[in-house]
Amino acid sequence: QVQLVESGGGLVQAGGSLTLSCAASTSIFSTYVMGWYRQAPGKQREFVAHIRGSGIADYTVSVKGRFTISRENTKNMVNLQMNSLKPEDTAVYYCTASRTLLPQYWGQGTQVTVSS
């Protein structure tokens, strides 16, 4: 069982930046694919980005060039740097962990609100 705790959400104006962080409770963090998903009000949860233990990352099209996912294996942390935020980025953001590309463990979520 892996426990994930997110932090860093909040309210920001459009065009602003936020960094989300996620701490994972596992001694083999580097073997997990770490990711971020989000769920906007009235919408289904969607993939945002994930990063393999090797550091290779994938992003959904709508955030490419604006968001950057990174990991610190020595600290069991994954971060999501979000720049040029738009109102449509407003959602609850969830940290995920898995031994595959499909999320297995989920955090409790952190709210990101972007005002226009």
Salt bridges, closest charged atoms under 4 A:
GLU46 OE2 - ARG38 NE 2.65
ASP58 OD2 - HIS50 NE2 2.85
ASP58 OD2 - ARG52 NH1 2.74
GLU72 OE1 - LYS75 NZ 3.57
ASP89 OD1 - ARG38 NH1 2.97
ASP89 OD2 - ARG66 NH1 2.75
